[in-house]
């Protein structure tokens, strides 16, 4: 049995992602909003990004902590 696809239209706002990020950061700094990403997740993201750069430079597998 084949089920039909559900169709819908999603409204898309094309804004500058960096401007939106900085806007949100300002709201968080003023205590008006909660961070979207935790500090722990942000740190892990930096570790992974660093490992990707190191792997690209050396051509080897880089382990993250």
C-alpha positions as MATLAB code, in Angstrom:
seq = 'XXXXXXXXXXXXXXXXXXXXXXXXXXXXXXXXXXXXXXXXXXXXXXXXXXXXXXXXXXXXXXXXX';
ca = [
       0.000    0.000    0.000;
       1.361    3.427   -0.952;
       0.486    6.389    1.238;
      -0.031    9.820   -0.273;
       2.421   12.590    0.511;
       1.236   15.466    2.659;
       1.744   18.831    0.982;
       2.109   22.197    2.689;
       3.615   25.622    2.155;
       6.132   27.006    4.618;
       6.753   30.729    4.904;
      10.443   31.522    4.647;
      12.045   34.728    5.866;
      15.367   35.486    4.212;
      17.378   37.358    6.833;
      21.120   37.673    7.307;
      21.980   34.718    9.607;
      24.885   36.561   11.263;
      22.677   39.579   12.002;
      20.039   37.290   13.533;
      22.701   35.513   15.607;
      24.064   38.821   16.923;
      20.531   40.038   17.667;
      19.859   36.891   19.684;
      23.214   37.203   21.466;
      22.273   40.734   22.518;
      18.929   39.509   23.897;
      20.707   36.742   25.839;
      23.273   39.220   27.219;
      20.445   41.508   28.397;
      18.633   38.568   30.016;
      15.726   38.772   27.565;
      16.231   35.307   26.025;
      17.772   31.938   26.797;
      20.749   30.639   24.777;
      19.781   28.276   21.973;
      22.978   26.247   22.435;
      24.546   25.396   25.792;
      28.116   26.412   26.627;
      29.028   22.709   26.704;
      27.651   22.193   23.184;
      29.476   25.310   21.983;
      32.756   24.050   23.421;
      32.285   20.637   21.803;
      31.564   22.364   18.492;
      34.871   24.266   18.777;
      36.727   21.029   19.561;
      35.228   19.295   16.551;
      35.906   22.257   14.278;
      39.535   22.308   15.453;
      39.849   18.579   14.815;
      38.472   19.010   11.284;
      41.034   21.734   10.570;
      43.866   19.621   12.023;
      42.775   16.560   10.029;
      42.619   18.604    6.824;
      46.121   19.970    7.445;
      47.735   16.674    8.381;
      45.668   14.185    6.393;
      45.277   12.064    9.523;
      42.442   11.116   11.847;
      42.231   13.480   14.814;
      40.582   12.358   18.047;
      38.541   14.809   20.144;
      38.165   14.718   23.905;
];
